[in-house]
Amino acid sequence: MTTELQQLQKQMAWMRWYILISTGILITVLLFAFTTPEQSMGIIRAKGIIIEDSIGRDRILIGSPIPFSKDRVRNDTALVRKYWAKEYGNPNQYMEWYKNYYNGAEGIVVMNENGFDRVLLGDKLADPNIGKRMFQSAGILWNDKEGWELGGAGVNTTKDGQSRSVMGVDDLEGEAVHIVALEDGTKGLMIAGESGNLLIGMSKKDGSRFQNKKAFTGIKYFDKKGKLVWQQAMNAGK
């Protein structure tokens, strides 16, 4: 558990630096690329901005929504089939699922030289390439070099309009370590492993994550089927 927490701390520190750098890039572009000295205190309006690298490849997309990029893997179904569909037993089925994925964003998307999304920052962020999100996401997300999501932080909005704050990192198995403040009052650290899930935190009565009928503060461990294996309560909630 100590190793997982250290990994989460490193990811959060990296995320703060990336937000700072991304914000700096945006401010620099707006102040110097689209203004004159006489207009520097005015209002700049643009439908979208695409920043290219030294050889002309699209690398940073800025907009609400972000502009279309010919170099973005998400926009090329042939590349989607080549890199992502092959990971599934039935590539044709994956491509059918992919038709319903949301690939846009309102904010900034940073891509690598091969066109894979590496960092997404803003509102209504894109679905991961493994399926549609259960919630509308606003914040920051980061992916590996081939576009597979490995973590993020922000606010998720449920279908009924409620908000939950989440910070987390993923591994090859999926969700790994998450800090959450849910709409039902649950607050905690959730660690997912090969054999089960460890939850540390507190919940009001009838909490869905801790499966508690009374208010609960403590630790619970569930197996992969969601069956409670062990618990240690730190209060006697009513």
N, C-alpha and C positions, 0 to 999 in steps of 0.2 A: 504494500500500500504506500510506503514511503517513496518508492521509486515512481509510482504513478503520480503522487502529489508533486514531486520535484519536476516531472515532465510537464504537468499542468502549469506550474509556476513559470517555467521557461517559455512555454507557449504564450502565456499571458503577457510576459515581458516583451517577447518578439512582436506580439500583436500591437502593443502600445507604440512601439517604434514604427511599425508599418503604417499605422494610422497617421502618425506625425509626418512621415515621409510623403504619404499619399496626399495629405492635406497641403503640404508644402508645394508639391508638384502642381496641384490644381491652382493654388494662389499665384504661383509664378507664371503659369500659362495665362491666367486671366489678366494679370497686371502688365505683362510684357509682350505677349503675343497678339493681343487683341485691343490694345489701347495706344494712343499717342499721348505725349505730355499734357496736351490740352484736355484730353478726355479721361485722364487717369482717375478723376474723382467722380466720373459719371457711372451710368448703369450699362452693363454689357448684356446683350441678349443673344443667345445662340441656341439652335435646335440640338446641336451635338458637336462634340469635339473628338477627333481621332488623332492620336499621337503615334507617329511612325518611328521605327528605329533607323539606323544609319543606312540600311539597304532597302528601305521602303516598305517593310512589313508592319502591319497594324499591331500595336503593342498595348495601347491604353485607350479605352473607350469611355467617354464621359457624356452623359445626357440623361434626359428624363422623358422617354426611356433612352437607354444607350443606343447609339446608331448601329446600323448593320455593318458588319465587317466581313469581307470576302475571305479573310485569313483566319477567322475564328472557326475552330473545329465544330463547335455546336451548330454552326450554320451550314455545315456540309454533311449531308447524310451519308455520302460515300465514306468520309473519314470516320463518322460515328460508327458505321458498320465495321470498318477496318480495325479501329482501336478499342471500341467498347462492346459491341455486340458479340464479338468473338469470346468474351468472358462468360457468356451464357450458353446453356445447352442448346437453345433454339434461337439463333440470331434473328430469324424472321420474326419471332414473337417479340424479341426485344425491340426491333424497329417499329413494330406496331405500338408498343408501349411508348416509345420515344416520341411518336406523333403528338401525344398529349402532354408532353413535358413543357413547362414554361421556361424559356431560355433568356428572357429579358432581365432587366434590372433598371432601377432608377437611381443612378449614382455613378460609380466608377468600377470598371472591370479591367484588371491588369492581366495580360496574357504573356506567355513565354514565346520564344522564337518559333515554336512549332504550332502556335495557335491555341494552346490549351489554357483555359482560365486558371490562374494561380491565386488571385485575390479578388474578392468582390466586396465592395463597400457601398452601402446605401440602403434604399427601401425596396420592398418587393423583389428580393433577390431571387436568382434563378433556382429552379429545382436541381438537386444533385442528379448525377447521371445514373443513379441506381433506382430512381423512382420519384413520384410526385411528393412534395412536402405535405405534411398533415396540417401545417400552419403557414401563414404568411410571415416571412422573415424580414426583419430590418436590423442591420448591424454590419458585421464583418464576417466573411467566410474565407477559409484558405484551403487550397487543394494541393495534391502532389503534382509532379511534373507531367502526368498524363490526365489531369483533370478529375481525379477521384477525391472527393471531399474528405478532409482530415480534421476539421474542427471549425469553431466559430464562436462568436459572442454577440448577443443582441437581444431583441425583444421579438417574441413570436406572438402573433395574434390568432386566436382561435376563431372558428366559424361563427360563434355567437358574439364575437367582438371583444372577448376578454384577453388580457395580456399576461404573458409569463416571461420572466427574464432567465436567460440560459447562457452559460459559458461552458464550453466543452472541447475535448480533444478525442479523436477517433483513432483506431488502429485498423489492421487488416481484417479484423473480425467485426468491425462496425463501431458502435458507440463504446468508448472506453472509460473516460472520466468526465463527469459533468457536475457543475454547481448550478443549482436551480432555485428559483423563487417562483412557485406556481400560483395560479389564480385561486386555488382552493386553500391557500395559506401554508402549503408545504414548503419547507426550506431545508435544503440538504446537499450533501455530497453523495453522488451515485457512482459506483465503480462496477463496471461490467466485465466479467471474465468468462473463460471457456466453460466453467461449470455452474456459474450463477451470478447473482447481483448482490452487492453489498451496499446498504443504504445507511447513511449516518445523518441524523438531523432531527427535525421536529415536524409535527403535523397536527392540525386540529382534528376533531373527531370526524369519523367517516372519510378519512383520507384515502385516496385511490392508490397512491404509490406505496405507502407503508401498510396498507390494508388494515387500518386500525379503526375500531368502533369508538374508542375513547381517544382523547388527546394523548399524543405520544411524543416523548423525547428520548432518543437513544439510538441503538444500532439494531438493524435487522439484516439477515442474510436469507435470500431466496434462491432456490435452484432454478434451472433453466425453464422449468414448467410453471414457475411462479409460486411454488409451494414454499411456505415458511420453514426454514431449517433450524435457525437459531436466532435468538434475540436477547438484548440486554436493555431493559428500560431504566431510565434515569429519573422518572417521575411517575406518579400515580395519577394520571389524567382522569378527568371526569367526562 
